[in-house]
C-alpha cells in the first residue's frame, strides 16, 4: 500500500519515517533544540495506539513546516555546518 506523504498535512513537508518510539523521541528532541515543531502521521491505527498506550509500534511519518524543512533536514543528516 503506497503512502501519500505529499497530501497529508497542508503547509508541512515530509521529513522522514521512523520505525519506533525511540527514533521518534530522538528526532523530536533534536528538532526541538532548533525550535522546530514536528507533526506526526502514524501508520495504520498507530494514532489510536499512541493515544491509548503513550507510544506506537507502527511506523510514523514526521513532517515539519515548509520553512523549517532545510534546517530540519540538515539537523537529522548531521550537516551542522549548514545550520
NUDRENDREN-747948 format. One record per residue (C-alpha): x, y negated, z. Coordinates in Angstrom, 1 decimal, decimal comma. Layout:
<rs>
<<X Y Z>>;
...
</rs>
This chain:
<rs>
<<0,0 0,0 0,0>>;
<<1,5 -3,3 -1,1>>;
<<1,5 -6,1 1,5>>;
<<0,7 -9,6 0,1>>;
<<3,0 -11,7 2,1>>;
<<2,7 -14,8 -0,1>>;
<<-1,0 -15,4 0,7>>;
<<-1,3 -14,7 4,4>>;
<<-0,6 -18,0 6,1>>;
<<-1,2 -21,3 4,4>>;
<<1,7 -23,7 4,8>>;
<<4,0 -21,0 6,0>>;
<<6,7 -18,9 4,2>>;
<<7,5 -15,3 4,8>>;
<<10,9 -14,9 6,6>>;
<<11,4 -11,2 7,4>>;
<<9,7 -8,0 8,7>>;
<<10,7 -6,5 12,0>>;
<<10,2 -2,8 12,9>>;
<<9,8 -3,1 16,7>>;
<<9,2 -5,4 19,6>>;
<<12,9 -5,7 20,4>>;
<<13,7 -7,1 17,0>>;
<<10,7 -9,4 17,2>>;
<<11,8 -10,8 20,6>>;
<<15,4 -11,3 19,4>>;
<<14,3 -13,3 16,3>>;
<<11,7 -15,2 18,2>>;
<<14,3 -16,2 20,8>>;
<<16,9 -17,1 18,2>>;
<<14,5 -19,3 16,2>>;
<<13,1 -20,9 19,4>>;
<<16,7 -22,2 20,1>>;
<<16,3 -24,2 16,9>>;
<<12,7 -25,3 17,9>>;
<<11,2 -23,2 15,1>>;
<<7,8 -21,7 15,8>>;
<<7,0 -18,3 14,2>>;
<<3,8 -16,8 13,0>>;
<<3,3 -13,1 13,2>>;
<<1,2 -10,8 11,0>>;
<<1,1 -7,3 12,3>>;
<<0,7 -4,3 10,0>>;
<<-2,4 -2,1 10,3>>;
<<-4,1 -2,6 13,7>>;
<<-0,9 -3,9 15,3>>;
<<-2,5 -7,2 16,3>>;
<<-5,1 -5,4 18,4>>;
<<-2,5 -3,2 20,0>>;
<<-0,2 -6,2 20,7>>;
<<-3,1 -7,9 22,5>>;
<<-4,1 -4,8 24,4>>;
<<-0,6 -3,5 25,3>>;
<<1,7 -6,6 25,0>>;
<<3,7 -5,1 22,1>>;
<<3,1 -3,1 19,0>>;
<<4,7 0,0 17,4>>;
<<3,8 -1,2 13,9>>;
<<5,9 -3,5 11,7>>;
<<5,3 -7,2 11,9>>;
<<5,9 -9,8 9,3>>;
<<7,4 -13,1 10,5>>;
<<6,5 -16,4 8,9>>;
<<7,8 -19,9 9,6>>;
<<6,7 -23,4 8,4>>;
<<7,9 -24,0 4,9>>;
<<10,0 -27,0 6,1>>;
<<11,7 -24,8 8,7>>;
<<12,5 -21,9 6,3>>;
<<16,0 -22,9 5,3>>;
<<17,1 -23,3 8,9>>;
<<15,4 -20,1 10,0>>;
<<16,8 -18,1 7,1>>;
<<20,4 -19,3 7,8>>;
<<19,9 -18,5 11,5>>;
<<18,8 -14,9 11,0>>;
<<21,5 -14,4 8,4>>;
<<24,2 -15,7 10,8>>;
<<25,1 -18,6 8,5>>;
<<25,7 -21,1 11,3>>;
<<28,0 -23,3 9,1>>;
<<24,9 -24,5 7,2>>;
<<23,0 -25,4 10,4>>;
</rs>
